[in-house]
Amino acid sequence: MTRKVAIEIDGQRIEVEQGANLLQVARDNGIDIPGLCYHPRVSVSGACRLCVVRIAGRPSLVPACTAEVVNGMEVIAFDEELDSMRRMLIDLLLSEHNCDCMTCESAGNCELQDLAYRYGLDNRTRRFIAREKVLPNPDLSSPVLNYDPSKCILCGRCVRACDEIQGKGVLSYAYRGLETVVVAGLGEWETSECDGCGECVQLCPTSAILEKLPLRPPRSWEVKKIQTTCSYCGVGCQIEMWVKDNEVVKVRGAEVIPNYGSTCIKGRFGHTYLTKDDRLTTPLVRKNGTLEPATWDEAMAVIKERLLKIKDGHGPDTLAGLASAKCTNEENYLFQKFMRASVGTNNVDHCARLCHASTVAGLAAAFGSGAMTNSIAELEYAKCILVTGSNTTETHPVIASLIKRAVRYNGAKLIVVDPRRIDLVKYAAVWLRQKNGTDVAWMNGMMNVILSEGLADESFIRERTEGFDELKKVVEQYTPEKVEEITTI
């Protein structure tokens, strides 16, 4: 169990878990130590040096982002010398930065701009004159984002995020000294293995990496930010929609469970369908055999009239409702409640049943519920993960990233059973390529080995399962030799 320790920052006593990151502890307790290279979701680098502090007993200044708290630690986060040093460092960053804040898309949402304002740095007070830098032109080749090296402060967040969060390692540094830039692969962004997840956009503290936006997009203070659930797959990623004039102009990942800011290319950039010309913008009511535009009040009145007419004339069970997986759980709950409580029928179905009926039935029979018994976050801390029948990187990219992190950082053993060379094969300890249509055979064979070698959890089986003897009789027939004949593995 982690031990609680007491530390002191600028005279403020704080109790915290030993080994916690000093910069994060300070920020969590309202002490806003500046920093541009640190982000809680990636490893620390100490590159920007803005978070340097004094720690009693240490001869030199220490970057708070690289320090772990220990009992009795006494920290000075702000004094005249530290403020002067930070001011100089920010001034140096600005001297090599393309400060076109008047027309920059990230004005008002730029961490470097915020620090320049905080420390009063403008054209009158800055000491360092901008130096000429020979940098490549902005890389506009990606279909979803742009990279402008003149606005890059080389904090390294994007490089670490691509490697550590997404497990892709597409981004790295090229050249040296003043010419250092971030590159994708070996050339242009378009020719790299970047899949457009946008993790680099999410973590960039300036506008060096930015979504492709319309000319002169709305400023950050002009938009309304609305948190909602991405409807593209079942992960349930939380996203923050930036809305102006009732139109979504940008999507960011919300820094909450289950995705903690991560999204896939669809979740972050696939929102333009909302404003397509062929999308319905008003309800349609059939009049004289033709669907005609109507107001919401008119449409609701027609629905009410016809539902009541059918219910009163033929009974509530002559009505049925079909819900959509594109809706949130809360919306689907309200829909079934309306059908059961207001209409008075249990005839409620869901589109997911049509494609997942067998899966749901199997899970319900085995586990008592047609859903997984673990949380998404627990995948990252699993000791062994078996993937079969799923190209997870394609269908649920955020979960695929969790699996990759489990393998790379937590020592999980990944087993992939799939005739295809899916992306996760690169991370697998074992890859088995079974013959198509033989999944039941190899699963029975795996259970045969577990039982024959005494690897089964007997107490769990005895206390929590039913019909196990019948299962045992079936799997006894599937010896490794027989399974090899059937599956070729």
N, C-alpha and C positions, 0 to 999 in steps of 0.2 A: 504494500500500500504506500502511495506517495506521501512523503512527510511534508507537513505545513511548516513554513519558516517565516520569520518576520524580517522585513527589510525597510529601509528608509530612503525615500526619494525627495530631495528638497524639503526635508523636515516632515514629510507626510509618511506616517507609519502604515505599512501594507503587509497583510498576511497573504501568502501565496504558496503554491506548491513548489518545492525545491526543484531546481532544474528548468523552471519556466523561462521563456525568453524575456530578457529585461525590457526590451523596447515594447513588446506586446503588453507586458504587465503595466508599464507606465501608461500606455494609451488606454488600456482597459480601466484605469483608475483616474482618467481625466487629465493626465499629464501628457500634453501633445508634443512629444519630442519629434522634430522634423526628420524626414527620411524619404528618399525616392527609390532606392533599390530594394527595400524590404517589402515583402508581402507575405502574410501568414500562410498562404497556400503553397509556397515554394521555399526551397532551402535558402539560407542566408549567404550573402556574399561580402557584405561590408564595402561595397564598391563606391558608394557616393560619399561616405564619411560624414554625412550631415548629422547623424545621430550620436556623435561622440559625446561621452560624458566623463565626469571624474568619479572614480571609485576609490574610496578610502583604502590606503595600503598598496595601491598600484602606482608605479612611478610615472606612467604616461596615460594619455587619454585613451579611452576604450570605446569602440563602436557598440552602442547598446544592443544592436541587432545581433551581434555575435556573442554577447555575454549571457550566461545562465545565472539565475539568482541563487545565492547561498545564504544561509542563516547569518543575520547580523550585517549584511551588506549595507553600506552607506553610500548613497549616490547623490552627486550634484549634477542636475540636468541642465540648469540654466544659471549662468552668471555672465558678467560683461565680456570676459575673454571668449567663452563658448559662443555667445551670440555674435561676436565680431568674426570668429572663425567661420561660423555657418553663413554669415552674410557674405564673406569673401568667396566661399565655395559656390554659393548660389550665383554670385556675380560671375565667377569663372564659367559656370555652366551656361549662363546667358550669353557670354562672349562668344561661344561657339554654337549658339542656337539661332535658328531662323525665327526671330521674334516678330512675326507678322500677325500679332495677336488681334489686330483690328479686323482681319478677314479670316482668321483661323477658325476651322470648324469646331475646335475644342475649347474655344474661349469660354470661360466660366465653368469649364469642366476639366481643367488642366492643373495637375498637382504642382508643376513648376511655376505656373502663373500664380497660383495661390501663395507659394512661398515667396515669390518676388514681391507680391503685394504685402505679405505679412512682415517682410524685412525692409520694406520701403525702398525697393530698388527700381529706379526708373532712369531715363536718359540723363537726368541731372545729377543723380547720386551715384551712378555706377562708376567704378574705377577702371575697369578693364574694357578696352576697345575690341570690338569684334575682329577676329582674325580671318584671313582668307583661307578657306578650306577647299581642296579639290575633292569633291565627292561625286559619286554617280548620280545621275538623274533619278527622280522618284520612280520606283518600280510600280507601274500601273497594270502589269500583265495579269494579275489574279482577277478572276471574275467577281470576287466578293470583297476584296480589300486592297488598300494602297499602302506602300511603304515609302516614306520620305526621309532619307538619311540626314537631311539638313535639320530635322527636328528631333533626331534621335540623341538621347543623352547617354547611351550605352549603359543603362542601368542593369541590363541583363535579365529583366523580368520575363520578357517574351521567350528568350532562349531557354530559361529554366522551366517556364510553364509548358512549352512545347515538349520538352524532354521528360519532366517529372510528373506533370499532371496528365498530359495526353499520351505520354509514352511513345512519341513519334520521333523526336530528335531531328526535325526538319531544319530548324533554325540554328545558326552558329555565327561566329565572327569571321570576317575576312579582312586582310590587309593589317597594317600596324600604325601606331601613332595617330596622327591627326586624320589619317585616311581610313581608320577602322570603321566598318559598317556591319550591320547584321545582314546575313544573306540566307536565302532559302535554297537548300541543296547546293548545287554547283553553278547555278545560273539564275535565270529569272524565276520569279515566284510561280509563274504558270507552268514551268517545266519541272518543278520540284514535286515531291510526294505530299505536299500540303493538301489536305482534304477540306480546308475551309471551315474548320470548327470555330475559329475566331477566339480561341483562348488568348492569343497574343493581343488581340484588340481589347479584350476584357481587362488585361493587366497593364497595358501600356499607360504610363503616367502622363504622357504628353499626347501629341497627335501624330507621332511618327508612324504608327500603324493604326489605320482608321478604316471603318467600313466605307465601301463605295456609296456615296450619298449624292443626292441631286445637288446641282449647283446652288450655292447659298442655302444650305439646310437650316432649319430652325435652331436658334441658340438654346443652350441647356435650360435657361431660365424661362423660355417661352413654352416649354412642353409640360404636359402633365404626365407624371410617372405612375403607371398602374401595374401592380404585381398580379400575375395570373399564372395559370398552368398551361404549359405547352401541350398542344393536342395532337402532335404528330405520332407519338408512340406511347407505350404504357409506363415509361419510367416516371412520368409526372414531374419533369423539370419545372422549377419555378423560374419564370422570366419576368423582366421588368420592361413593359412597353412604354416607349416615349411617344406621346400622342399630342398632336397639334391640329386644331380645327377638325377634330373627330377623325383624324387620319394617323395611322401608325407610321412614324418616320424612322424609328430605330428600335432595336431590341437588345437588351443586355441581360446576361444571366443574373438572377437574384442570388445573393450570397447567403443562401439558406439551404436546408435539406430539401430534396435529396441530392441535388447537383452542385451546391456550393459555388455557383457562378459559371460552371461549365455548361456548354450546350453543344449540339451538333450543328452542322451547316444549315440544316432545315430550321431548327429552332431559332437560330440567330438571324439568318438572312432570308428565310422562306416566308416572309410576311407580306410580300407584294401582291399576293392573290387577293388580299383583303380589299384592294382598290381596283381590281380588274373591271373593265367595262361590262363584261358579260355576267358579273355577279349580281344577284338579286339585292336590291336596296330597299324594297318595300314589299309588304305581303301581297299576294295575288289571290283574288277570290273569283271563282268560276261563276260567270253570269251569262246565261243563254249559251252555254257550251264553250265559252271563251274565258281564259284567265285574264283578269283585268286588275291593274294596280288598285290598292285600297289602303286606307289608313290602318294603324294598329287597332284602334277602337272598333272600326268596321269589321276587321278580321276576327277579333276576339268575340264580337257580338254574334257573328255567323257560327263560330265554333261552339259557343255556348248554346245557341238555339238548336243546332243540329245534334249535339251530344244529348241535350235534355230530351229532344224529340225521340231519339232512338232509345234512350234509357227508359223513358216513361212508356213507350209503346211496346218495347220488346225485352226490357230487362237489362241490367248493367252488364251481364256476361255476354251480351251480343257485341260489346265494345272491347277493343284491345289496344294496347299502346306499345310502340317500338322505340326504344331509346338508342342513343348514338354514343359510340366510343370517343367521338370528337368533343363531347361534353365533359365537364369535370365530374368527379364523384359526387360532389354536392348537388350539382344540377340533376344528375341521374337519380339521386336520392329524392329530390323534390318531385321529379316526374313520377316515380313509382308511388310516392306518397299521394300525389294528386289522383292517380288512377285508382288506388286502393281506398283512400279516405273520401275523396270527392265523388268519383265516378262509382265506386263500390264494386270493383272487380279486381281479381288477381291475375287477369290476362295481361301481364306485362312481360315483354321480352327485350332483348338487347342484341345489337348487331354482332357483338363479339361472340355470342353463342354460335352463330352460324359458321364461323371459321375456327373456333376454339372449343367446340362442344366436347370433343373426345378428350382434350387436355383437361378441361375443367372437371369432367366426369371422373377422370383418372385421379386427379389431385384430391377431389372431394372424397372418393372412395378410400384413398390411401391416408390422407391427412385430415379429413373432416372439413376441409375448406378448399374451394377451387382457386387457391392462390398460394404463393410461396409462404413458407413458415418463418422465413428470416427477413430482416430488413435489407434494403439495398446496401446500406453502409457496411453491414457485416461482411459482405463479399471481400472487402479490402483486407480483412483480418482472418480470412479462412486459411486453414493449413493446406487444404487440398481442394481443387476445383475441377469438376468434370464438365466439359462442354460437348454436347452432342445435339444434332438437329438444329443448330443455330449458328448462323454467321453473325455473331454478336456485334462485330464492328460495323456491319452494314445496317442491322436492324435496330440495335440499341447502343449507339456509340458511347454514351456516357457510362453505361455499365461495362463496356469493353475496356474503357480506361481504368476503371476500378480493378478489373481483373489483372490488367497489365501491371498496375502499381502493387497489387498483392504479390505478384511473382517477383518483381524487381526489388522491392523494398522490404517485404515481409517474409520472403522465403517460401511462398506458397508453391506447391507442385500443381502444375496445370496439365490435365489430361484432355486431349482433343480426340474425339471419336467421330470422324467425318471423312467421307471419300474425297471431299474437296480440300484443296490447300487454302483454307481460309486464313485471314490475317493473323488470328491468334496462334496458328501453328508456329510462328516465329518465336513465341514465348513458351511453347509447350515442352514439358519434360518428356512426355510420351504422346505420339501421334499414331492413332490406329485408323487404317483405311478399310472399313468393312465394305462388303458387297452391298449394293443398294437393296433395301427391303429386308435386311437381316438384323435389325436393331434388337428385336425381342430376343433373338438367339444369343447375342453377345451379352446382353444384360442378364439373362438367365445363367449364362456361363460365369459371369462375374460373381453372382450370388452363390453359385456352386462352389467356387474357390473360397469365398469368404466362409462358408459353412464347413467345408471339408478341412480347412486349415485352422479352424477354431478362432476365427477373427471376429465373429459376430458378438454383439453386445447382448448376452443372454438375459440379463436382468431387464433391459429395455424391452426386448421381445416379449418376455413373460408378463410384464406389467402394462404394456402399452399397445399390444397388437392383438389382432383376432385372425383366425384362419391360417396361422403360420404353418401348421403341419401340412395343410394342403399345398401351400406354396413350396414347402421343402420337398414334397414328393415330385413336384414338377421339375424343379431345378436340378434334382439329383440326376436326371437324364441328360443334362447338358454338361458333359465333361469337357475339359479344355480341348480334347482331341475332336469331339463331335462339333464343338463350336467352330474350330478351325476349318473343318470341312464345309460348314454352312456359310461362314462369313469371310473366310480366307485370312483371318487374323488370329 
